[in-house]
Amino acid sequence: YIVGLAGPPGAGKSTLANEVVRRLNMICPQKAPSFDGLVEASNFATVVPMDGFHLYRSQLDAME
């Protein structure tokens, strides 16, 4: 599944996303199916930040 969060700056989107990921990883199994049976998996869920995706490359480079 993919879950997206939207809202104005400072609304708590990142805080909520990190908490949801933390809780999902606590309750979901840490094993994944493979051709060799079940193998250890790093995380069930993860956060993929999208900060700055709407900016031009030159604007992103200026932030470094």
C-alpha positions in Angstrom: 0.0 0.0 0.0 1.0 3.6 -0.5 -0.3 6.3 1.9 0.0 10.0 1.2 -0.4 12.9 3.6 -1.1 16.5 2.5 -1.4 19.7 4.4 0.1 23.1 5.0 3.6 23.6 6.3 3.9 22.9 10.0 0.6 20.9 10.2 2.4 17.8 11.5 2.5 15.6 8.4 6.1 14.4 9.0 5.4 13.8 12.7 2.3 11.8 11.8 4.0 9.8 9.1 6.9 8.9 11.4 4.5 7.7 14.1 2.4 5.6 11.7 5.6 4.0 10.4 6.9 3.3 13.9 3.6 1.7 14.9 3.2 -0.4 11.8 6.8 -1.7 12.1 6.0 -2.7 15.7 2.9 -4.8 14.8 3.8 -6.2 11.4 5.9 -9.3 10.9 9.6 -8.7 10.1 9.8 -11.6 7.7 9.2 -11.5 4.0 8.5 -14.3 1.5 11.2 -15.3 -0.9 12.1 -18.3 -3.1 14.0 -19.8 -0.1 11.0 -19.4 2.3 10.7 -16.6 4.8 13.7 -14.2 5.2 14.4 -11.4 7.6 13.0 -8.0 6.4 14.3 -4.7 7.5 11.0 -2.8 7.9 7.4 -3.3 6.8 6.9 0.4 6.4 9.1 3.4 5.7 8.7 7.2 5.2 9.6 8.6 1.8 9.9 12.4 2.3 8.9 14.7 -0.6 10.2 18.0 0.8 11.2 20.2 -2.1 9.8 18.1 -4.9 8.1 21.2 -6.3 11.3 23.3 -6.5 13.6 23.8 -9.4 17.0 22.0 -9.3 18.8 25.4 -9.0 16.7 26.2 -5.9 17.4 22.8 -4.3 21.1 23.2 -5.1 21.1 26.6 -3.3 19.9 24.9 -0.1 23.0 22.7 0.2 
